[in-house]
Amino acid sequence: MQKEKAKKWSRTKITKVVIFGFCAAFVLLEFVSIPYTKDSVYNAWIGRILSNACAIIAVVGLMDIMQIKAFKRPQSMLYILPAIGIALANFPLISYLNGNMHLVRNEGWAITLFVLYCVSVGILEELIFRGILFSTLANRFSQDRKGLIKAFVYSSVIFGLAHLTNLLRGAG
């Protein structure tokens, strides 16, 4: 029993170090411009993708420490579907099809980087808001239907409020 407890403590400690490392990498990538290519647009997309990847790994590690089991069954991968929906919603498809929007850089690499960025944003948001926040609220409230509805409403309101920052920063 003591050996199992020591092993679990050691695993938790390693996970915390990994989380800290990826959080530090996230901050570094957010504030330091690293030249990956000669193209400044590609550099920006690659930096954002890598930054989000660091944050995703840190959040998954935090979910492990918090013992949130979002992926315990293969069906749990359906958890990612809203992230893909967010990625698709980020592209202004209707405006593009109507001719109101034009792609400035429509080469395959630019589109690929944009799609990867959108998918990484969606996955990160789903892990934070549905993985950590919703799970925490669901555990806090009663486990009946009323408690789960309360957790859903509160996490949705917090999700909406968090996105108000997009408007304040000038995003459309």
NORKA-V328724 format. One record per pair of residues at least 4 apart in sequence whose C-alpha atoms are under 6 Angstrom apart, sorted by the first residue. I is the first residue (numbers start at 1). GAP is how many residues later the second one is. Records with the same first field share a line. If there is no record, write none. Layout:
# NORKA-V328724
I = GAP ; GAP
This chain:
# NORKA-V328724
19 = 39
22 = 4 ; 32 ; 36
26 = 25 ; 28
28 = 4
29 = 22
35 = 8
36 = 7
43 = 4
47 = 4
49 = 68
56 = 68
63 = 4 ; 5
71 = 5
83 = 39 ; 40
84 = 35
86 = 36
87 = 31 ; 32 ; 35
95 = 5 ; 6
96 = 4 ; 5
108 = 4
125 = 4
126 = 4
127 = 4
128 = 4
129 = 4
130 = 4
131 = 4
132 = 4
134 = 4 ; 21
137 = 14
138 = 10 ; 13
141 = 6
142 = 5
143 = 4
151 = 4
166 = 5
167 = 4
